[in-house]
Amino acid sequence: MILRFFRPNPRRAALEALYDQVAVASRQPALFLDLGFPDTVEGRFESLSLHAVLLMRRLRALPPPANDVAQDFVDTLFRRLDASLRELGVGDMGVGKRMKKLARSFYGRAQAYDEALDSGDAGALAEALGRNALGTGEPASALAAYVLACDRALAGQSLDDILGRGPVYADAKETPR
């Protein structure tokens, strides 16, 4: 009975790989050098959140079981964030409080970005990104162009594509400014 805990779980492995692919996309140097994300723990969280939100938007638009994959992906995301906090030295007592704050931030940003993307208003998206992702209060027009390019790139991907080769985002250094 105890041996079942040591067997590989293919679903979990696929979700961990998906998380890793999103994390790699969120760490493109051009996001930090050209598009304004601060190269800090908070800036990396903002970039990761943005890329996760874009993936979740695509998964929600796909037929079942994509919604289940989206939920499992979010669970994996927060499991990895929890582990990262612990690696940064946050004690057990503080992890829960910080995870609640991260979850509120993540879902608040998801709502703001979804509303702006759904409206088709690039100005509203630039304002939401400037306020949330960059924390400047200034519209982030270049970042909005990148996000729109990513949303278009993801729109053409099936669930099999996403789970197979991983989500394909726009290249941050090649996005028109």
C-alpha positions, 0 to 999 in steps of 0.5 A, a space after each residue: 500500500 505504501 508503494 503507491 506513494 512512490 509511483 510516478 503520477 503522470 498527470 502531476 508530472 504533466 502539470 509540473 512540466 506545464 508550470 515549468 514552461 509557463 515559468 520559463 516564458 515569464 522569465 524572458 529577459 526582455 520582460 524585465 529589460 524592455 517591458 518594465 517588470 522589476 527584477 525582484 521577487 515581486 516582479 517575477 511573481 507579477 510576470 508569472 501571474 500574467 503568463 498563468 492568467 493568459 494560459 488560464 484564459 485559453 484553457 477556459 475557452 477550450 472544451 472539456 477537460 480543459 477546465 479541469 486542467 486549468 484548475 489543476 494548473 492553478 493548484 500546481 502554481 500555488 503549490 510551487 509558490 508555497 514551496 518558493 516562500 519556504 525556500 525564501 525562509 518564510 516560516 510555517 506561521 507566515 506562509 499561510 498569511 502570505 499565500 492568502 495575500 498572493 491568492 488575492 493578488 493573483 485572482 484580482 489581477 486575473 479579473 482585471 486582465 480578463 476584463 480588459 482583454 474581453 473588452 478589446 480596449 488596449 488602453 484599459 489593458 495598458 492601464 491595468 498592467 501599469 497599475 497591477 503588473 508594474 505598480 507604476 500607475 502609468 499605462 504600460 502600452 508596450 507590455 499591453 502589446 506583448 500581452 495582446 500578442 500572447 493572447 493571439 498566439 495562445 488562441 490558436 493552440 489546442 489542449 493537446 498542443 498545450 499539454 504536448 509542446 507547452 503553451 507558446 507565448 509571443 517573444 517579448 523582444 520581438 513584440 512591436 512597441 
